[in-house]
Amino acid sequence: MTTRLLDRFPVAEGTMAFRLEKPAGFTFKPGQNVDLTLLDPPETDAEGNVRTFSLACDPAEDTLLVATRLRNTAFKRVFQALPLGSVLSLDGPHGDLTLPHSSNRTIVLLAGGIGITPFRPMVLQAAREKMPHRIVLFYGNRRPEDAAFLDELLAAQRDNPRFTCIAVMSEMEKSARPWTGPRGLITAALLQQHLRDAFQPLYFLAGPPAMVAALRATLNSSGADDDDIRTEEFAGY
């Protein structure tokens, strides 16, 4: 199927969101992704013309949204320069990083950087539908300036008393913004502090491969079973 580029706008320093036309009859679950293919791009490289993007929008919206770090690759250069209205090939949705139907277990989302994209629609849908799931999001970034959708996610706690967002900054000495939240990394101590009352937690991890591996090791050392951990890695393409 095909889609059209409707809009683009920054959502953090070095991070751009792209709004796309929603094909007729297209449905997805929060956490799923799509493959976007550039058609006849003016340049390409060894990494090719296809990229996988998590859908970052509420499934109820009339359009689709993806977001990505801007890196110096042919795909990224072409994508951010595409004229609005340009047609792209869209394949999907794919993936099973989705919320369970049962709401009795605590859902723990751990995101690093652009890994927030599969989790944003979970948070939006949960608030809109007043879902009973208890959701706790840990969101790690270097600085607030780097954290896509940060203000929106912090504000979502007011709309959904079943949702908590713990944002953690590791390089505040390089930031121009004030920050009163936790600093450093997402550690076992931080998890324990905020998950004391968690019931049979189910963990979702998304972010750069090194961060996902480190968080999995942290969870394992804290007693979490691999059967209760679901992951998605966002490589730096």
N, C-alpha and C positions, 0 to 999 in steps of 0.2 A: 504494500500500500504506500501511498505518498502523503506528505504533509507539506505545509508552507510555513516559512518563517514570518511571524507576525510582529515580533518586537524583540529587543535585547536591552538589557540594563544591568549595571553593576550591582552586586549584592554584598561585596566586600572588596578590600584592596586585592587586585589581581584575580578576582573571581567575577564571572559574568553569567547572568541568567538569560535564557533564550525561550521566548514564548512561541509555541507552535500551534498550528491548526490541529484540532482534534478530529481525526477521520470519523466518518459516519459509522455508528455502531461500535466504536472502540471503547473497551472497558478494561480496567486493570485494578489490582489490589495494591494498597500502599506497601512499598518495599520492592516492587517489581521494576524492571528496567526495559529499555528498548535499544535496538541498534539503529543508528542514523547513518545514512550513506550520502556523501556528497555526490551530486550528479555532474559529470563533466567539469571537475574543478580545474581552475587555471594552473594549479601546481599540485604536486603530490610528492610523497617520499616513501621510504621503505616501510613505514608503518601503515601505509594504505589509507583508503578513503572512508573506512567504517570505524565508528566508535560506539561503545556501549555507554549509555547514560541511565542512571536511575531517574525515574519520574519524581519530580519534587513538588507536585501539586496535589491538592485534594482531588480524589476521583470524581467528585461532584462538579468540578469546574468545567466550563465550556471549552477550555483550551488546555494544552499540555505545557509543562514547564520542565526544562532541564537546566542544570547549572554546572559550570566547570571552571577549574583553575586555568588561567591563560598562560600557556607555555609556547615556546618558540618551535612549534612543529607546523608542517604544511597544513594539516587538518585544522588546527586551531587558528592559524592565520587566515585561511579561507573562510572558516565558519564565522569568525567575528567581523569579516568584511563583506559577507553576503548581503546583497540588496534585500530589503524587506519584500516579501512576496515570493522569494526564491523557493523552488520545490526541492525537497529532499525525500529520499526513500526511507521508510520507517518499517521496521520489523519487530514484532513483539505483541504483547508483553511477554517477558521471560522472568524466571527467578521464583524462588520460594522463601525469600526472606520476609515473610508476611506474618501478621499477628494470628495467633491461634483463635479458634472460635470460642473456646472456653475462657472465661474471664476470672477464674479463681486464682491463677498464678500471677505473681508480680512480674511485669515486663520491664527488664532493665536494658536500656539502649545505651551503647557506648560508641560515641562518634569522635573521629579525629578529622579536623579540617573539612574538606569537601565530602567526607563520609556522612555528613548530616543529611544529604539529599534523600536517601531512602526513608529516613525517619521523620522528616518534616510532614509528609502526607499522613503518616500514622497519627501524629499529634493533632493535625488539623481535623482529620476525620473523627478522632476520638472526641474532640471538643464539640464538633458540629452534631454528632449523633448522640452525644451524652453517653458514650460507651462506659460500661462499668469497670473496664480494665484499669488496674493501678499501673501507671507508667512512670518510670523514673529514667530521665535522660541525663547522662554524663557527657559533656561536650568539651573536648580538649582542643585548644588552639594556642598559638604563640602569643597573640595579642587580640584584643577586641576588634581591632581594625581588620583582622584576617578572618573573623568568624561570620560566615554567611548566615543570614536570617536570625542573628543572635537576639536582637531586641524583640522581634516577633515571638521567639520561643520563650523568652523570659516573661513576656506579657501573657502568653497562653496559660500560664499558671493561674491567672485571675479568672479565666473563662472556664477552666476545668480543675476543680479541686482534687481530682484523681491523678493529676499530672504534676510532676516536679522536675524542674530543670536545674542541674548543677553544672555551671560553666566554669572551666578551669583554664587559667592562662599561665603559660610557662616562661614567657619572656617580656614581662611587663616593663622591664627597664628600657625596652625599645618602643614603648607605646606612648602616645600623646594623650590618651584617654584615661580618665580616672577608673579605678577598678576596686571594688570592695569585696569581690568574691574570692574563692579559693585560688591560690597560685601554685605553680609547680605542675606535676603530672597527675594523672588519674591513678592513684595508688590503692593498695589493699586497705589501708587505714581509712581513706576517703570513702571507699565503697562500704566498708563496715559501718562507718559513721551514719550513712544515709540509708542503709538497707537493714537496719536492726529489726524492723517489723515486716520485712519482705517475706512473702509466703511462697515457698518453692520457686524461687526466681528463675526465669527463663531469660538468657542473655543473648542480645543481638549486638554484634560488633561490626563496624564499618569504618574504613579509613585507609591510610597508607599501609602497605604490607608489614612494615617494621612495627608500626603501632599496633596493628591487629595481633601480630605475634606476641608482642610484649603484654598486651591486655589479656590474651588467652593464658599466658604463663602466670600472670597475676591472679586470674580467676582460678586456675588449677591449683595454685599454691594456697588459695583461700578455701579450697575444698570443693569447688564447682566441678561437676562432671562434664566431660566433653559432650555427652548426650543433651546437655542443657545449654549448649553454646552454639549459636549460629553466626556465620561470618560472611562478610563480603569485602574484598580488597579493592582499593582504588589505586591502581598504579599511576605513576606520574607521567602519563602520556599527555 
